[in-house]
Amino acid sequence: MTHFAVIGAGQAGASLVARLRKQGFDGQITLIGAEPVPPYQRPPLSKKFLLGEMEEERLYLRPRAWYAENDITLRLGDAVEALVPAAREIVLGGEVLRYDALALTTGSVPRHLPAAIGGTLPGVFSVRGLPDIEAMAPHVRGGARALIVGGGYIGLEAAAVLAARGVQVTLVEMAERILQRVAAPQTSDYFRALHQANGVKILESTGLEKLLGEQQVSGAVLSDGTHLDLDFVVVGTGILPDERLAEEAGLRIENGIACDATCRTSDAAIWAAGDCASFPHRGARLRLESVQNAIDMAECAADNMMNQDKRTYDPKPWFWSDQYDVKLQIAGLSTGYDHIVTRRDDKGARSHWYYAGAQLLAVDAMNDPRGYMVGKRLIDAGKTADPAKVADPAVDLKELMKG
């Protein structure tokens, strides 16, 4: 019987095995995950789950029973030791598992602070997996003092949750502004003001020199000489593709596991999808870190594992972030923009529209689902929108679709 194996039991891995069964694959499927729990959602971890508003079972993408009902073998709590592509073998726990086709959906790993500056002290947490949040939760209480290192979306979302729980939060960002790598200054300004209004102290152009403490982190020294007394630290300095297995197996690595347009790696029997994988896009290589990309790329890989490269991956990027009572929705990729058009209404909705010349590239929509929806449709269709109409709140957004 044909055997398809998938290493990485996250959003991409779960989506890939579900797609195989939906498309009629009737061979053997094995889904291997290092964590002892079935695939689960990560976005709610640092929000509703940390706040105690969601139980663990509700995080699961599908109930445990679904995998058995669909004849999918779950190998949970199994760390893969090595891949042997020439023999089409997976080595785990002293056992060798053979495959006919393999998908790598290994996801990403958080960047950690160096041990030399105290990054391994107890009380220093990442925000990536279920164990991270479970370890952090007892520290999240009113009046506690927390330092967040990193002013990207991970750090800002953590700041919002902690502030809502009454934690005294200081956030440091080495760059000139928060969100500098991913958003326009206008979006940075919006979220800086939002966090400051909720009591978060934001220090930009400021780094972390070292953490203090012996048995537990107790303070920090910042690059400007400031000393902080602390109860815990959250590291939100970004993630890296989990490419170790692929690299050790000799697969091509280029900003993650390098795939072609069909999600196939440099080995003919191995595909990759999700945070761990890069793919060709507009003459360059792109790697996306989002739920949407994990699902869509995994489904494309599944189709091609069955049908031998008949489908190419054409991403339609979208992202979201929840902070306090603001829902940020992002459509498109802003890379290469040269000017921003802002749209506001009298109800507090705002959106920032990114243009390169006359072409619309992306939209950041804050509590503006209509602006997001219209912008996404235009971007997905390769269309643009008249900047003057975008900026005029009197113009119905439907007019933009006609233009």
Summary of the structure (lengths in Angstrom):
residues: 403
radius of gyration: 22.3
end to end distance: 54.2
largest distance: 67.2
contacts: 1357
relative contact order: 0.12
helix: 28%
strand: 32%
